[in-house]
């Protein structure tokens, strides 16, 4: 992962911009050959490197399970989407809003929904780093019908934790999905898969 990040974001100025994600919350900072940064931010940069296969400018993005807002924060150092929708638990949505406001990244159209209040979302890209594969099938059904079926493109890391197996998930999503192994693997107990379309 370090070599891929060095290859894609060599310019020190760009790497420095990503460190905005380490500004709050007292993350653990690690010294790497290319600089000091938190492992979480490093992971988000790696995912951004994967996402750069898509056009990220002026598009509608939905992130299922956005955590504290780290992927969004790192992505915004690279691109400015038209809108970004977070889908998560109500308590987590409050954290995302606060984190984004503290980083002054609330200058685009932002939406925050939990599964109980989720409208049908049409988007150019849906992202989920593990979250959707950690939901029960009833929640996955909501995300599939209201988001995934309406998305043009997708990037999902599936950790086979619960819910539908990958084949059933793909069949229900009605997408032509490419499945590859996650690289590098972040699951110590098995293989994660990367689903893209």
Secondary structure, 3 states (H helix, E strand, C coil): CHHHHHHHCCCHHHHHHHHHHHCCCCCCEEEECCEEEEHHHHHHHHHHHHHCCCCCCCCEEEEECCCCCHHHHHHCCCCCCCEEEEECCHHHHHHHHHHHHHCCCCCCEEEEECCCCCCCCCEEEEEEECHHHHCCHHHHHHHHHHCHHHEEEEEEEECCCCCCCHHHHHHHHCCCCEEEECCCCCCCCCCCEEEEC
